[in-house]
Amino acid sequence: MNAIKYFPYTPRPHQFEAIKEIESNLRLKNICLHAPTGFGKTPVIMSTLIPFILRGLKVIWAVRTGNETDRPIEELKIITRKLNLPIFGISYRGKKDMCLLAERFGEELDYSDVSYICRLMRKNCQFYLNYKDKFDFKPYISKGPLLYNEVYSVSKRLDLCPYYVQRALAKIADVVSLSYNYVVNPIFEWSIRVLIPFSRSILVVDEAHNLQNLELNSDTITLGTIRRARKEAEEFNAENVVSMLNYAEDRMLEIHSSLEDEEDTEFNPQELLPEDYLALLDEAEHVGELVRKEKLEKGSRPRSSLYHFASFMISALDLIDTEGIAFIAERVEDNLKLNIWDMRASEILSERWLLFRRCIFCSGTLKPIEAFVETIGLSNYHSIVVPNIYNRSNIAIYILNDVSTRGEELSLEMASRYVKAIMDFLNVVKTNTAIFTASYRIQEAILSLGLARKIEKLGFKVFIEHKNMTGPKSRKILENFKKASINGNGVLIAPIGGRFAEGADFPGRELEAIFLVGIPFAKPSVRIKLYIEYYTKLYGSERGRFYAYTLPALRRASQALGRAIRSLEDKGVFILGDQRYLSYLEFLPEYVKEWHKIISYDEVDAIKVPWT
């Protein structure tokens, strides 16, 4: 095989070498590819897999979220059109995005809502019935590889159910791009495995560093869930269920009063319920189902807090003696959150990879690969580490040696040092800038010194990510921050690990300067203590703490830095504002390790930037 001939672009540094190495090793081993942002991992891997596809193997390309499923198919379109290849692929979405019937219920439906609607209404759904009677492959496959909206649009025009159309297309597709859940979560896996033979498929896991943080059996309820559930039970005169909910609320309020804000503790699910809880939970689940049906008949969202409460407690009781499952109660202001927390990524995932012919894992933050493979339970693998690909003249990196966010609180002196360094940084860079903070606590500490007001006086527009920000609000902030890049006068202040520091892309001038305020180590909590203890049992004390606590923080910091470099042409200036970064250089991106300069916080006004 010669996969290089299927690569559709003029090659960048190391791309052909990566293609050859993947191709020569994939027959016998799984692949772990660590490559910098902008390297072109997607076309490199897709090109390498073309010969395998032409030999009859399938490709399942797993991405972190449904919104990212189009990217691999976009590359497949380019390859197939350029080389006139008879290869078909689709971007696969869940029912939430593909159900025409659900549109009449509004935009706030989640997966469980839409699945419920489909299950109860499918036999009379005109779109589904039309699909059963009239579906024809030709209007779809004649167009070549299809993005999600293309499947949806053609189906809507033909009055066919887009969800069942895409399932039919998945059976004949050579490449299917979908979210992680369909391959790593046994609850969802069955729906894809009946369509695509995993044993004849190569699995590609994109942004694979996220696998360690999967919480496959996790769920959450709050005091609000209890109170809404009680109202539903009262409306159906379920007096015994009401009594059980009153009992549960009293126990939750006791836990709430014992905690400070943002403090957490373990809880025992059995202690939240009266002695006869099994029969009561069955009744609660039954009444909750009646609530859902009644709402559906009225054309409302078929959601029941009572049903959620019952399913949460039944699941918690089933998992109560399971190693690697923790039950965490967390106080958030006037509310209390109860969480089922599943820490068993390695145990669960190790069995997943064996289902496929081969697996390819790729990310810009896989290193150290030995740690990555151990935490996801992978064996029989070959590592590929792409070296630094960036132009030295395009990037400036500084590490401050006299500031740190270490400790429970950020002192006034240290916060003042950060504010001075940030202001000097903005005075020099004069471009769209992100101030990514180690936590909301650190963020509030520097904002309390009037940072936003001072930034505005320099002529910048300030955009701040707040706790519990809604999706529409965050999208508006992101949109306006990007628009500010036209004049280079936007400053985004957000926590590392938040929705802007990892999930968002800022190509070109949309983001050219980043200041990291500290290292995003998780705050000391019962949750973190249990996580470290569990990993220590699996990997020993030294590796356990490193895998559970240190490495995730460094990956989050590395992901934040990567927001400003999306291509080889992008320019960026970075300040890593914590002296502890100097102790972790081997776990940071290669360009940081190779090109960093060490300076003091009061020398920031003398830094050099790539655009002057």
C-alpha positions in Angstrom: 0.0 0.0 0.0 1.1 3.6 -0.6 -1.2 5.9 1.4 0.8 9.0 0.5 -0.8 9.2 -2.9 -4.1 9.8 -1.2 -2.9 12.9 0.6 -4.7 15.8 -1.0 -2.5 18.7 0.0 1.0 20.0 -0.4 2.6 18.3 2.6 3.7 20.1 5.7 6.7 19.1 7.7 6.5 15.5 9.0 3.1 14.7 7.5 4.5 12.1 5.0 6.7 10.6 7.7 3.6 10.2 9.9 1.5 8.6 7.1 4.3 6.0 6.5 4.7 5.2 10.1 0.9 4.8 10.7 0.6 2.7 7.6 3.5 0.4 8.4 2.4 -0.2 12.0 -1.4 -0.3 11.9 -1.6 -3.8 10.6 -0.3 -5.2 13.9 -0.7 -2.5 16.5 -2.9 0.3 17.7 -1.6 3.8 17.1 -1.1 6.7 19.5 -0.4 9.9 17.5 0.8 13.0 19.5 1.0 15.9 17.1 0.9 19.7 17.6 -2.2 21.8 16.8 -2.1 22.8 13.1 -0.2 19.6 12.1 -3.1 18.3 10.1 -3.9 15.1 12.0 -7.3 14.6 10.3 -6.1 14.6 6.6 -3.0 12.6 7.6 -5.0 9.8 9.3 -7.8 9.9 6.7 -5.4 9.5 3.9 -3.6 6.6 5.6 -6.9 4.8 6.0 -8.0 5.0 2.4 -6.1 1.8 1.4 -7.7 0.0 4.3 -11.1 1.2 3.3 -10.6 0.1 -0.4 -9.7 -3.4 1.0 -13.2 -3.5 2.7 -12.6 -2.2 6.2 -14.9 0.4 7.8 -13.7 3.5 9.7 -15.5 4.8 12.8 -14.2 8.3 13.6 -15.1 9.3 17.2 -15.1 12.9 18.3 -15.7 14.6 21.6 -19.1 16.3 20.7 -21.7 16.0 18.1 -20.8 19.4 16.7 -17.4 18.1 15.7 -18.6 15.2 13.6 -18.5 17.1 10.3 -14.7 17.7 10.3 -13.5 14.2 9.3 -16.2 14.0 6.6 -15.1 17.4 5.2 -11.7 15.9 4.7 -13.1 12.8 3.2 -15.0 14.9 0.7 -11.8 16.6 -0.4 -9.9 13.3 -0.8 -12.7 11.5 -2.7 -13.4 14.4 -5.1 -9.8 15.1 -5.9 -9.0 11.4 -6.5 -12.4 10.3 -7.8 -12.7 7.6 -5.2 -15.8 5.5 -4.7 -15.9 6.0 -0.9 -19.0 7.0 1.0 -19.2 8.5 4.5 -21.6 10.4 6.8 -21.5 12.6 9.8 -23.8 10.8 12.4 -25.8 12.7 15.0 -28.2 11.6 17.8 -32.0 11.8 17.8 -31.8 15.3 19.4 -30.4 16.7 16.2 -32.2 14.6 13.7 -35.9 14.3 14.8 -38.3 16.3 12.8 -41.2 15.4 15.1 -39.3 16.9 18.0 -39.1 20.3 16.4 -42.7 21.1 17.6 -41.6 20.8 21.2 -39.0 23.6 21.1 -35.2 23.7 21.3 -34.7 22.7 25.0 -35.1 19.0 24.5 -32.2 16.7 25.5 -31.4 13.2 24.2 -33.7 11.4 26.7 -36.6 13.7 25.9 -36.3 13.1 22.1 -35.8 9.3 22.6 -39.0 9.2 24.7 -40.9 11.2 22.1 -39.7 8.8 19.3 -40.5 5.7 21.3 -44.0 6.7 22.1 -45.0 8.4 18.8 -43.0 6.6 16.2 -45.7 4.2 15.1 -47.9 7.2 14.1 -45.0 9.5 12.9 -45.5 10.4 9.3 -41.8 11.0 8.8 -41.0 7.5 10.1 -43.8 5.9 8.1 -42.6 7.7 4.9 -39.1 6.4 5.6 -40.4 2.9 5.9 -42.4 3.1 2.6 -40.4 5.5 0.4 -36.7 5.6 1.4 -34.3 5.3 -1.5 -30.5 5.5 -1.2 -30.0 7.2 -4.6 -30.7 10.9 -3.6 -28.1 10.5 -0.9 -25.2 8.4 -2.1 -25.1 10.2 -5.4 -23.8 13.2 -3.6 -20.7 11.5 -2.2 -19.8 11.8 1.5 -22.5 13.7 3.5 -22.3 16.1 6.3 -25.0 16.1 9.1 -26.9 19.0 7.6 -26.9 17.5 4.1 -28.5 14.3 5.4 -31.0 16.4 7.4 -31.9 18.8 4.6 -32.5 16.1 1.9 -34.6 14.1 4.4 -36.7 17.0 5.4 -37.3 18.0 1.8 -38.5 14.4 1.1 -40.5 14.2 4.4 -38.4 11.3 5.6 -37.1 10.8 9.1 -33.5 12.1 9.1 -32.5 9.9 12.0 -33.6 6.6 10.4 -32.3 7.7 7.0 -28.8 8.2 8.5 -29.0 4.8 10.2 -29.7 3.2 6.8 -26.8 5.2 5.3 -24.5 4.1 8.2 -25.0 0.5 7.1 -23.4 1.1 3.7 -21.0 3.9 4.7 -17.3 3.3 4.6 -16.6 6.1 7.1 -19.0 7.2 9.9 -18.1 10.1 12.1 -19.9 10.2 15.5 -19.5 11.2 19.2 -17.5 9.2 21.7 -20.6 7.9 23.4 -21.5 5.6 20.6 -18.3 3.5 21.0 -17.3 3.9 24.7 -20.6 3.8 26.4 -22.3 0.4 26.4 -25.7 2.1 26.8 -25.4 3.7 23.4 -23.0 1.3 21.7 -25.7 -1.2 20.7 -27.4 1.3 18.4 -24.3 1.6 16.3 -23.0 -1.9 16.6 -26.1 -3.3 14.9 -25.2 -1.1 11.9 -21.5 -1.3 11.6 -19.4 -4.5 12.4 -16.8 -3.3 14.9 -14.6 -6.2 14.3 -14.1 -5.1 10.7 -13.7 -1.4 11.6 -10.8 0.8 12.5 -11.6 3.2 15.3 -10.1 6.7 15.3 -10.5 8.6 18.5 -9.9 12.3 18.0 -8.8 14.6 20.9 -8.2 11.4 22.8 -6.8 13.0 25.9 -10.4 13.5 27.0 -11.0 9.8 27.5 -9.6 9.8 31.0 -12.3 12.2 32.1 -15.3 10.2 30.8 -17.9 9.6 33.4 -20.0 6.9 31.8 -22.4 6.1 34.7 -22.5 9.6 36.2 -25.6 11.5 37.0 -26.7 14.5 39.1 -29.8 15.6 41.0 -30.3 18.7 43.2 -32.7 20.1 45.8 -34.6 21.6 42.9 -35.1 18.1 41.5 -36.6 17.0 44.8 -38.9 19.9 45.0 -40.2 19.6 41.4 -40.6 15.9 41.9 -42.7 16.5 45.0 -45.0 18.8 43.2 -45.5 16.2 40.5 -46.2 13.5 43.1 -48.7 15.8 44.8 -50.6 16.4 41.6 -51.0 12.6 41.2 -51.9 12.2 44.9 -49.0 9.9 45.5 -48.9 10.5 49.2 -46.3 7.8 50.0 -44.0 9.2 47.4 -44.4 12.7 48.7 -43.4 11.4 52.2 -40.3 9.8 50.7 -39.3 13.0 49.0 -39.8 15.0 52.2 -37.5 12.6 53.9 -34.9 12.9 51.2 -35.1 16.7 51.2 -34.6 16.8 55.0 -31.5 14.6 54.7 -30.2 16.8 51.9 -30.8 19.9 53.9 -28.8 18.4 56.8 -25.9 17.8 54.4 -26.3 21.3 53.0 -26.1 22.9 56.4 -22.9 21.0 57.3 -21.0 22.3 54.3 -19.5 25.6 53.3 -20.2 27.0 49.8 -18.4 24.9 47.2 -17.4 22.3 49.8 -18.2 18.7 49.1 -18.5 15.4 51.0 -19.4 11.8 50.4 -23.0 10.6 51.0 -24.6 7.2 51.3 -27.7 6.9 49.0 -29.4 4.5 51.4 -29.3 7.2 54.1 -31.4 9.6 52.0 -34.3 7.2 51.9 -36.8 5.7 54.4 -36.6 1.9 55.1 -39.2 0.9 52.6 -37.5 2.8 49.7 -37.6 0.0 47.1 -41.3 -0.1 46.7 -41.5 3.7 47.0 -38.9 4.1 44.2 -40.8 1.8 41.9 -44.0 3.8 42.6 -42.1 7.1 42.0 -40.8 5.8 38.7 -44.3 4.7 37.6 -45.8 8.1 38.5 -42.9 9.9 36.8 -43.7 7.9 33.7 -47.3 9.0 33.9 -46.1 12.6 34.2 -44.0 12.2 31.0 -46.9 10.8 29.0 -49.3 13.5 30.1 -46.9 16.2 29.1 -46.3 14.6 25.8 -50.0 14.4 25.1 -50.3 18.1 25.8 -47.5 18.9 23.4 -45.0 19.8 26.2 -41.5 18.6 26.8 -41.9 15.1 28.3 -39.6 15.6 31.3 -40.3 14.5 34.8 -38.2 15.4 37.8 -39.9 12.6 39.7 -38.8 10.0 37.1 -35.2 11.5 37.2 -35.1 11.3 41.0 -36.3 7.7 40.9 -33.9 6.6 38.2 -31.0 8.4 39.9 -31.6 6.7 43.2 -32.2 3.2 41.7 -28.9 3.6 39.8 -27.0 4.8 42.9 -28.3 1.9 44.9 -27.2 -0.6 42.2 -23.7 0.9 42.2 -23.3 1.3 45.9 -20.7 -1.4 46.4 -18.8 -0.9 43.1 -15.1 0.0 43.4 -14.4 3.2 41.4 -17.9 4.7 42.0 -18.2 7.6 44.4 -21.2 9.5 45.7 -20.4 13.2 46.1 -22.6 15.9 47.7 -21.6 19.4 46.8 -23.0 22.7 48.2 -23.4 25.4 45.6 -24.7 28.5 47.4 -28.3 27.7 48.3 -28.4 24.4 46.4 -27.0 21.0 47.0 -25.9 18.7 44.2 -25.8 15.0 44.6 -23.5 13.2 42.1 -22.9 9.7 41.1 -19.3 9.8 40.0 -17.7 7.0 37.9 -13.9 7.0 38.0 -13.4 3.7 36.1 -12.2 4.9 32.7 -9.4 2.4 32.5 -11.5 -0.5 33.6 -14.4 0.2 31.3 -12.5 1.4 28.3 -9.9 -1.5 28.2 -12.7 -3.8 27.0 -13.9 -1.3 24.3 -10.7 -1.3 22.3 -10.7 -5.0 21.9 -14.0 -4.8 19.9 -12.3 -3.1 16.9 -9.8 -4.3 14.2 -7.4 -1.5 15.3 -7.6 1.8 17.1 -5.9 5.1 16.4 -5.8 7.7 19.2 -4.7 11.3 18.3 -4.3 14.6 20.2 -1.9 17.4 20.7 -1.7 16.5 24.4 -1.2 12.8 24.5 2.2 13.0 26.1 3.4 11.2 28.1 1.9 8.5 26.0 2.8 5.8 28.6 0.6 7.5 31.1 -2.2 8.0 28.5 -2.4 4.3 27.5 -2.3 3.2 31.1 -5.2 5.4 32.1 -7.4 4.2 29.2 -6.5 0.6 29.4 -4.8 0.2 26.0 -2.2 -2.4 25.1 -0.4 -3.4 22.0 0.3 0.1 20.7 2.9 2.0 18.7 3.7 5.6 19.6 4.2 8.4 17.1 5.4 11.8 18.4 5.5 14.6 15.9 8.2 17.1 16.8 7.8 20.9 17.0 6.5 22.1 13.6 6.2 25.8 14.3 8.2 28.7 12.9 10.4 30.1 15.7 9.9 33.7 14.5 6.1 33.3 14.9 6.0 32.5 18.6 7.3 34.1 21.8 7.0 32.3 25.1 7.8 33.5 28.6 7.6 31.9 32.0 7.4 34.1 35.1 9.7 33.0 37.9 8.3 35.0 40.7 4.5 34.5 40.7 2.4 31.5 41.6 -1.2 30.6 42.5 -0.1 28.0 45.0 -2.1 27.8 48.2 -5.6 28.0 49.4 -5.9 31.8 48.8 -4.2 34.2 46.5 -2.5 36.9 48.6 -3.1 40.6 47.9 0.6 41.0 47.0 0.5 38.1 44.6 -2.8 39.2 43.0 -1.3 42.7 42.5 1.8 41.1 40.8 -0.5 39.3 38.4 -2.5 42.5 37.7 0.6 44.5 36.9 2.0 41.7 34.7 -1.3 41.5 32.8 -1.5 45.2 32.2 2.1 45.4 31.0 1.4 42.4 28.8 -1.6 44.1 27.2 0.3 47.3 26.7 2.9 45.4 24.7 0.8 43.0 22.6 -2.1 45.3 21.6 -4.1 42.5 20.1 -6.9 40.1 20.9 -5.8 38.5 24.2 -7.1 35.7 26.5 -6.4 35.8 30.3 -6.9 32.2 31.2 -7.0 31.7 35.0 -6.3 28.6 37.1 -9.8 28.7 38.6 -12.8 30.9 39.2 -11.4 31.6 42.6 -8.2 33.0 41.1 -10.2 34.9 38.5 -12.3 36.6 41.2 -9.2 37.5 43.1 -7.6 39.5 40.3 -10.9 41.0 39.1 -11.5 42.3 42.7 -8.5 44.5 42.2 -10.3 46.3 39.4 -8.6 44.5 36.5 -11.6 44.7 34.1 -11.9 48.5 34.6 -8.1 49.0 34.1 -8.2 46.9 30.9 -11.1 49.0 29.6 -9.1 52.2 30.2 -6.5 50.9 27.8 -9.1 50.8 25.1 -9.9 47.0 25.2 -13.3 45.4 25.3 -13.6 43.0 28.2 -15.4 39.6 28.0 -15.7 37.5 31.1 -16.8 33.9 31.5 -18.9 33.5 34.7 -19.9 30.4 36.6 -23.1 28.6 35.4 -23.2 30.8 32.2 -25.9 29.6 29.8 -25.0 28.3 26.3 -26.6 31.2 24.5 -24.8 33.7 26.7 -21.4 32.0 26.2 -22.0 31.9 22.4 -22.7 35.6 22.3 -19.5 36.4 24.3 -17.5 34.2 21.9 -19.0 35.8 18.9 -18.3 39.4 20.1 -14.8 38.6 21.3 -13.9 37.2 17.8 -15.4 40.3 16.2 -13.2 42.5 18.4 -10.2 41.0 16.6 -10.9 43.3 13.7 -9.5 46.1 15.8 -7.4 43.8 18.0 -9.0 45.2 21.2 -10.7 42.2 22.8 -9.7 40.7 26.2 -11.3 37.4 27.2 -11.0 36.5 30.9 -11.9 32.8 31.5 -10.9 29.8 33.6 -8.5 27.2 32.1 -10.6 24.1 31.5 -13.7 26.2 30.9 -15.7 26.3 27.6 -13.4 28.9 26.0 -10.0 27.5 27.0 -10.5 24.2 25.4 -13.6 23.8 23.3 -13.3 27.0 21.2 -11.2 27.7 18.1 -9.6 31.1 17.4 -7.9 31.0 14.0 -5.8 33.9 12.7 -6.0 37.2 14.5 -9.0 36.1 16.6 -6.5 35.3 19.4 -2.8 36.1 19.3 -1.8 36.5 22.9 -2.5 34.3 26.0 -1.6 34.9 29.7 -2.0 31.8 31.9 -2.6 32.9 35.5 -1.4 29.9 37.5 -1.6 26.2 36.9 -5.1 24.7 36.9 -4.7 22.1 39.6 -8.0 21.0 41.0 -8.9 22.5 44.3 -8.5 20.2 47.4 -11.8 18.5 47.8 -13.3 15.2 48.8 -13.8 14.4 45.1 -10.1 14.9 44.3 -9.0 13.0 47.4 -11.1 10.0 46.3 -9.8 10.3 42.8 -6.2 10.2 44.0 -7.0 7.3 46.3 -8.6 5.3 43.6 -5.8 5.9 41.1 -3.2 5.1 43.8 -4.8 1.7 44.2 -4.6 1.1 40.4 -1.1 2.6 39.7 0.7 3.1 43.0 1.2 6.2 45.1 3.6 8.1 42.8 1.9 7.4 39.4 -1.6 7.5 41.0 -1.2 11.1 42.1 0.5 12.1 38.9 -2.3 10.6 36.7 -5.2 11.9 38.8 -4.0 15.3 39.8 -0.9 16.7 38.1 -1.2 15.5 34.5 -4.8 16.6 34.0 -3.9 20.1 35.1 -0.9 20.3 32.7 -3.1 19.0 29.8 -5.7 21.7 30.5 -2.9 24.4 30.5 -1.5 23.0 27.2 -5.0 22.9 25.6 -5.5 26.6 26.6 -2.2 27.6 25.0 -3.3 25.8 21.8 -6.3 28.1 21.3 -4.0 30.7 19.7 -2.1 28.3 17.3 -4.5 26.7 14.9 -2.2 26.6 11.8 1.5 27.0 11.0 0.9 30.6 9.9 -0.6 31.8 13.2 1.4 34.0 15.4 1.3 34.0 19.2 2.9 35.4 22.3 2.4 33.5 25.6 3.1 34.1 29.2 2.9 31.1 31.6 2.3 32.9 34.8 3.5 30.5 37.5 7.0 29.5 38.5 5.9 25.9 38.9 5.7 25.5 35.1 9.5 25.3 35.1 9.2 22.0 37.0 6.9 20.5 34.4 8.5 21.5 31.1 8.7 17.9 29.9 4.9 17.6 30.0 4.2 20.9 28.2 4.1 21.4 24.4 7.4 21.1 22.6 7.4 24.8 21.6 7.2 25.8 25.3 9.9 23.4 26.3 12.3 24.5 23.5 11.7 28.2 23.2 10.6 29.6 26.6 12.4 32.5 28.3 12.4 33.0 32.0 11.6 36.5 33.2 10.3 38.4 36.3 6.7 39.7 36.5 8.1 43.3 36.5 10.0 42.6 33.2 6.8 41.9 31.1 6.9 45.4 29.7 10.1 44.5 27.8 8.9 41.3 26.1 9.1 40.9 22.3 6.2 40.0 20.1 6.2 38.3 16.7 4.4 41.1 14.9 6.8 44.0 15.5 
